[in-house]
Amino acid sequence: MATDITCISVRRGFIHLVAILDWYSRRVLSWRVSNTLTLDFCLDAVREIIVRCGRPEIFSTDQGSQFGNSEFTELLKETLNK
């Protein structure tokens, strides 16, 4: 799986989209939008994918600030080490 965040320009500024993709099928497995770049919407997308698809073998990010956050990395460590 892989994830990234993109900014989308809207009339009143920007919204932020986080998407989690399956490498093989290239399908979007989970996504969230937010009007701020806080960690919460990223964590929600990851938690959903863990519940729906189970433990990913590989989880690739661009190591942006949300993905390098200790809360995010701890969630992945806990999930991947089960």
GILINCOR-V489580 format. One record per residue. N is the residue number from 1. PSI is psi in degrees with one decimal (* if undefined). Layout:
n=N psi=PSI
n=N psi=PSI
This chain:
n=1 psi=154.7
n=2 psi=153.3
n=3 psi=153.0
n=4 psi=162.4
n=5 psi=138.9
n=6 psi=150.3
n=7 psi=134.2
n=8 psi=124.5
n=9 psi=128.4
n=10 psi=173.1
n=11 psi=-38.2
n=12 psi=29.5
n=13 psi=-124.9
n=14 psi=151.3
n=15 psi=156.1
n=16 psi=132.2
n=17 psi=124.8
n=18 psi=133.2
n=19 psi=141.7
n=20 psi=124.0
n=21 psi=148.2
n=22 psi=125.3
n=23 psi=-41.8
n=24 psi=-53.9
n=25 psi=-16.7
n=26 psi=18.0
n=27 psi=146.7
n=28 psi=119.0
n=29 psi=-28.7
n=30 psi=149.0
n=31 psi=155.8
n=32 psi=151.3
n=33 psi=152.8
n=34 psi=152.4
n=35 psi=-0.4
n=36 psi=160.1
n=37 psi=44.3
n=38 psi=166.7
n=39 psi=-28.2
n=40 psi=-44.3
n=41 psi=-27.0
n=42 psi=-44.7
n=43 psi=-40.5
n=44 psi=-42.8
n=45 psi=-41.5
n=46 psi=-44.2
n=47 psi=-40.3
n=48 psi=-43.5
n=49 psi=-34.8
n=50 psi=-42.8
n=51 psi=-45.2
n=52 psi=-39.6
n=53 psi=-8.7
n=54 psi=-166.6
n=55 psi=123.2
n=56 psi=145.5
n=57 psi=-39.4
n=58 psi=137.2
n=59 psi=106.2
n=60 psi=135.8
n=61 psi=170.9
n=62 psi=5.2
n=63 psi=32.2
n=64 psi=174.5
n=65 psi=-36.8
n=66 psi=-38.3
n=67 psi=-17.3
n=68 psi=-3.5
n=69 psi=142.5
n=70 psi=-35.3
n=71 psi=-38.9
n=72 psi=-47.7
n=73 psi=-34.4
n=74 psi=-40.0
n=75 psi=-44.8
n=76 psi=-41.7
n=77 psi=-46.0
n=78 psi=-42.4
n=79 psi=-45.8
n=80 psi=-22.6
n=81 psi=4.9
n=82 psi=*
